[in-house]
């Protein structure tokens, strides 16, 4: 339970500091080093989250495509197997 609360509390703190930074920037006020660091970390975290989401979607799409390709290959192999069995039966029947 604590593991869930800590990130949400930190996220809220980071969000509030970032909002304060945006307000200060809009007013033309000077930022502290801590405010700049938190603002940059928040920005980097958002970028990483977007990248993670994008990669997850691409992985899911690739998995879906591969599953379709594997299914088609399986069907093709089954068809070839059936053809070979029929050919062997014909040849053995003629002997």
PyMOL commands that place a pseudoatom at each C-alpha (Angstrom):
pseudoatom trace, name=CA, resn=UNK, resi=1, chain=A, elem=C, hetatm=0, pos=[0.000, 0.000, 0.000]
pseudoatom trace, name=CA, resn=UNK, resi=2, chain=A, elem=C, hetatm=0, pos=[2.801, 2.436, 0.850]
pseudoatom trace, name=CA, resn=UNK, resi=3, chain=A, elem=C, hetatm=0, pos=[4.467, 1.743, -2.497]
pseudoatom trace, name=CA, resn=UNK, resi=4, chain=A, elem=C, hetatm=0, pos=[1.365, 3.065, -4.234]
pseudoatom trace, name=CA, resn=UNK, resi=5, chain=A, elem=C, hetatm=0, pos=[1.047, 6.161, -2.059]
pseudoatom trace, name=CA, resn=UNK, resi=6, chain=A, elem=C, hetatm=0, pos=[4.644, 7.352, -2.266]
pseudoatom trace, name=CA, resn=UNK, resi=7, chain=A, elem=C, hetatm=0, pos=[4.783, 7.663, -6.072]
pseudoatom trace, name=CA, resn=UNK, resi=8, chain=A, elem=C, hetatm=0, pos=[1.382, 9.385, -6.144]
pseudoatom trace, name=CA, resn=UNK, resi=9, chain=A, elem=C, hetatm=0, pos=[2.489, 11.855, -3.454]
pseudoatom trace, name=CA, resn=UNK, resi=10, chain=A, elem=C, hetatm=0, pos=[5.759, 12.520, -5.279]
pseudoatom trace, name=CA, resn=UNK, resi=11, chain=A, elem=C, hetatm=0, pos=[3.866, 12.913, -8.536]
pseudoatom trace, name=CA, resn=UNK, resi=12, chain=A, elem=C, hetatm=0, pos=[1.534, 15.455, -6.920]
pseudoatom trace, name=CA, resn=UNK, resi=13, chain=A, elem=C, hetatm=0, pos=[4.464, 17.425, -5.473]
pseudoatom trace, name=CA, resn=UNK, resi=14, chain=A, elem=C, hetatm=0, pos=[6.230, 17.400, -8.829]
pseudoatom trace, name=CA, resn=UNK, resi=15, chain=A, elem=C, hetatm=0, pos=[3.032, 18.480, -10.576]
pseudoatom trace, name=CA, resn=UNK, resi=16, chain=A, elem=C, hetatm=0, pos=[2.475, 21.395, -8.194]
pseudoatom trace, name=CA, resn=UNK, resi=17, chain=A, elem=C, hetatm=0, pos=[6.069, 22.571, -8.470]
pseudoatom trace, name=CA, resn=UNK, resi=18, chain=A, elem=C, hetatm=0, pos=[5.855, 22.377, -12.261]
pseudoatom trace, name=CA, resn=UNK, resi=19, chain=A, elem=C, hetatm=0, pos=[2.639, 24.394, -12.245]
pseudoatom trace, name=CA, resn=UNK, resi=20, chain=A, elem=C, hetatm=0, pos=[4.332, 26.976, -10.012]
pseudoatom trace, name=CA, resn=UNK, resi=21, chain=A, elem=C, hetatm=0, pos=[7.285, 27.102, -12.407]
pseudoatom trace, name=CA, resn=UNK, resi=22, chain=A, elem=C, hetatm=0, pos=[4.958, 27.725, -15.347]
pseudoatom trace, name=CA, resn=UNK, resi=23, chain=A, elem=C, hetatm=0, pos=[3.232, 30.550, -13.434]
pseudoatom trace, name=CA, resn=UNK, resi=24, chain=A, elem=C, hetatm=0, pos=[6.610, 32.087, -12.546]
pseudoatom trace, name=CA, resn=UNK, resi=25, chain=A, elem=C, hetatm=0, pos=[7.770, 31.842, -16.141]
pseudoatom trace, name=CA, resn=UNK, resi=26, chain=A, elem=C, hetatm=0, pos=[4.556, 33.476, -17.339]
pseudoatom trace, name=CA, resn=UNK, resi=27, chain=A, elem=C, hetatm=0, pos=[5.181, 36.357, -14.943]
pseudoatom trace, name=CA, resn=UNK, resi=28, chain=A, elem=C, hetatm=0, pos=[8.840, 36.579, -15.933]
pseudoatom trace, name=CA, resn=UNK, resi=29, chain=A, elem=C, hetatm=0, pos=[10.066, 35.722, -12.449]
pseudoatom trace, name=CA, resn=UNK, resi=30, chain=A, elem=C, hetatm=0, pos=[13.403, 34.091, -11.715]
pseudoatom trace, name=CA, resn=UNK, resi=31, chain=A, elem=C, hetatm=0, pos=[13.419, 30.337, -10.978]
pseudoatom trace, name=CA, resn=UNK, resi=32, chain=A, elem=C, hetatm=0, pos=[15.396, 28.605, -8.260]
pseudoatom trace, name=CA, resn=UNK, resi=33, chain=A, elem=C, hetatm=0, pos=[17.775, 25.773, -9.090]
pseudoatom trace, name=CA, resn=UNK, resi=34, chain=A, elem=C, hetatm=0, pos=[15.409, 23.290, -7.445]
pseudoatom trace, name=CA, resn=UNK, resi=35, chain=A, elem=C, hetatm=0, pos=[12.455, 24.554, -9.470]
pseudoatom trace, name=CA, resn=UNK, resi=36, chain=A, elem=C, hetatm=0, pos=[14.435, 24.215, -12.682]
pseudoatom trace, name=CA, resn=UNK, resi=37, chain=A, elem=C, hetatm=0, pos=[15.544, 20.682, -11.763]
pseudoatom trace, name=CA, resn=UNK, resi=38, chain=A, elem=C, hetatm=0, pos=[12.033, 19.541, -10.848]
pseudoatom trace, name=CA, resn=UNK, resi=39, chain=A, elem=C, hetatm=0, pos=[10.605, 21.141, -13.982]
pseudoatom trace, name=CA, resn=UNK, resi=40, chain=A, elem=C, hetatm=0, pos=[13.199, 19.386, -16.168]
pseudoatom trace, name=CA, resn=UNK, resi=41, chain=A, elem=C, hetatm=0, pos=[12.678, 16.058, -14.382]
pseudoatom trace, name=CA, resn=UNK, resi=42, chain=A, elem=C, hetatm=0, pos=[8.928, 16.376, -14.851]
pseudoatom trace, name=CA, resn=UNK, resi=43, chain=A, elem=C, hetatm=0, pos=[9.413, 17.128, -18.537]
pseudoatom trace, name=CA, resn=UNK, resi=44, chain=A, elem=C, hetatm=0, pos=[11.811, 14.189, -18.966]
pseudoatom trace, name=CA, resn=UNK, resi=45, chain=A, elem=C, hetatm=0, pos=[9.423, 11.878, -17.102]
pseudoatom trace, name=CA, resn=UNK, resi=46, chain=A, elem=C, hetatm=0, pos=[6.562, 12.831, -19.417]
pseudoatom trace, name=CA, resn=UNK, resi=47, chain=A, elem=C, hetatm=0, pos=[8.753, 12.246, -22.470]
pseudoatom trace, name=CA, resn=UNK, resi=48, chain=A, elem=C, hetatm=0, pos=[9.797, 8.834, -21.141]
pseudoatom trace, name=CA, resn=UNK, resi=49, chain=A, elem=C, hetatm=0, pos=[6.186, 7.927, -20.392]
pseudoatom trace, name=CA, resn=UNK, resi=50, chain=A, elem=C, hetatm=0, pos=[5.171, 8.874, -23.937]
pseudoatom trace, name=CA, resn=UNK, resi=51, chain=A, elem=C, hetatm=0, pos=[8.058, 6.865, -25.337]
pseudoatom trace, name=CA, resn=UNK, resi=52, chain=A, elem=C, hetatm=0, pos=[7.134, 3.868, -23.156]
pseudoatom trace, name=CA, resn=UNK, resi=53, chain=A, elem=C, hetatm=0, pos=[3.512, 4.058, -24.334]
pseudoatom trace, name=CA, resn=UNK, resi=54, chain=A, elem=C, hetatm=0, pos=[4.597, 4.354, -27.952]
pseudoatom trace, name=CA, resn=UNK, resi=55, chain=A, elem=C, hetatm=0, pos=[6.954, 1.399, -27.657]
pseudoatom trace, name=CA, resn=UNK, resi=56, chain=A, elem=C, hetatm=0, pos=[4.281, -0.687, -25.935]
pseudoatom trace, name=CA, resn=UNK, resi=57, chain=A, elem=C, hetatm=0, pos=[1.852, -0.012, -28.788]
pseudoatom trace, name=CA, resn=UNK, resi=58, chain=A, elem=C, hetatm=0, pos=[4.486, -0.883, -31.371]
pseudoatom trace, name=CA, resn=UNK, resi=59, chain=A, elem=C, hetatm=0, pos=[5.355, -4.107, -29.539]
pseudoatom trace, name=CA, resn=UNK, resi=60, chain=A, elem=C, hetatm=0, pos=[1.672, -5.074, -29.349]
pseudoatom trace, name=CA, resn=UNK, resi=61, chain=A, elem=C, hetatm=0, pos=[1.231, -4.330, -33.079]
pseudoatom trace, name=CA, resn=UNK, resi=62, chain=A, elem=C, hetatm=0, pos=[4.319, -6.373, -33.931]
pseudoatom trace, name=CA, resn=UNK, resi=63, chain=A, elem=C, hetatm=0, pos=[3.119, -9.272, -31.770]
pseudoatom trace, name=CA, resn=UNK, resi=64, chain=A, elem=C, hetatm=0, pos=[-0.245, -9.218, -33.541]
pseudoatom trace, name=CA, resn=UNK, resi=65, chain=A, elem=C, hetatm=0, pos=[1.434, -9.228, -36.947]
pseudoatom trace, name=CA, resn=UNK, resi=66, chain=A, elem=C, hetatm=0, pos=[3.739, -12.072, -35.930]
pseudoatom trace, name=CA, resn=UNK, resi=67, chain=A, elem=C, hetatm=0, pos=[0.832, -14.128, -34.590]
pseudoatom trace, name=CA, resn=UNK, resi=68, chain=A, elem=C, hetatm=0, pos=[-0.925, -13.700, -37.940]
pseudoatom trace, name=CA, resn=UNK, resi=69, chain=A, elem=C, hetatm=0, pos=[2.224, -14.648, -39.846]
pseudoatom trace, name=CA, resn=UNK, resi=70, chain=A, elem=C, hetatm=0, pos=[2.788, -17.721, -37.660]
pseudoatom trace, name=CA, resn=UNK, resi=71, chain=A, elem=C, hetatm=0, pos=[-0.810, -18.799, -38.194]
pseudoatom trace, name=CA, resn=UNK, resi=72, chain=A, elem=C, hetatm=0, pos=[-0.401, -18.495, -41.977]
pseudoatom trace, name=CA, resn=UNK, resi=73, chain=A, elem=C, hetatm=0, pos=[2.883, -20.409, -41.859]
pseudoatom trace, name=CA, resn=UNK, resi=74, chain=A, elem=C, hetatm=0, pos=[1.270, -23.140, -39.788]
pseudoatom trace, name=CA, resn=UNK, resi=75, chain=A, elem=C, hetatm=0, pos=[-1.531, -23.445, -42.337]
pseudoatom trace, name=CA, resn=UNK, resi=76, chain=A, elem=C, hetatm=0, pos=[0.992, -23.591, -45.185]
pseudoatom trace, name=CA, resn=UNK, resi=77, chain=A, elem=C, hetatm=0, pos=[3.043, -26.255, -43.410]
pseudoatom trace, name=CA, resn=UNK, resi=78, chain=A, elem=C, hetatm=0, pos=[-0.095, -28.284, -42.703]
pseudoatom trace, name=CA, resn=UNK, resi=79, chain=A, elem=C, hetatm=0, pos=[-1.056, -28.038, -46.364]
pseudoatom trace, name=CA, resn=UNK, resi=80, chain=A, elem=C, hetatm=0, pos=[2.408, -29.161, -47.503]
pseudoatom trace, name=CA, resn=UNK, resi=81, chain=A, elem=C, hetatm=0, pos=[2.314, -32.008, -44.962]
pseudoatom trace, name=CA, resn=UNK, resi=82, chain=A, elem=C, hetatm=0, pos=[-1.056, -33.161, -46.288]
pseudoatom trace, name=CA, resn=UNK, resi=83, chain=A, elem=C, hetatm=0, pos=[0.237, -33.008, -49.861]
pseudoatom trace, name=CA, resn=UNK, resi=84, chain=A, elem=C, hetatm=0, pos=[3.309, -35.085, -48.920]
pseudoatom trace, name=CA, resn=UNK, resi=85, chain=A, elem=C, hetatm=0, pos=[1.188, -37.680, -47.146]
pseudoatom trace, name=CA, resn=UNK, resi=86, chain=A, elem=C, hetatm=0, pos=[-1.078, -37.970, -50.183]
pseudoatom trace, name=CA, resn=UNK, resi=87, chain=A, elem=C, hetatm=0, pos=[1.923, -38.304, -52.512]
pseudoatom trace, name=CA, resn=UNK, resi=88, chain=A, elem=C, hetatm=0, pos=[3.443, -41.015, -50.321]
pseudoatom trace, name=CA, resn=UNK, resi=89, chain=A, elem=C, hetatm=0, pos=[0.117, -42.890, -50.215]
pseudoatom trace, name=CA, resn=UNK, resi=90, chain=A, elem=C, hetatm=0, pos=[-0.113, -42.714, -54.019]
pseudoatom trace, name=CA, resn=UNK, resi=91, chain=A, elem=C, hetatm=0, pos=[3.441, -43.960, -54.499]
pseudoatom trace, name=CA, resn=UNK, resi=92, chain=A, elem=C, hetatm=0, pos=[3.077, -46.732, -51.959]
pseudoatom trace, name=CA, resn=UNK, resi=93, chain=A, elem=C, hetatm=0, pos=[-0.265, -47.727, -53.488]
pseudoatom trace, name=CA, resn=UNK, resi=94, chain=A, elem=C, hetatm=0, pos=[1.288, -48.038, -56.984]
pseudoatom trace, name=CA, resn=UNK, resi=95, chain=A, elem=C, hetatm=0, pos=[4.192, -50.183, -55.807]
for i in range(1, 95): cmd.bond("trace and resi %d" % i, "trace and resi %d" % (i + 1))
show_as sticks, trace
zoom trace
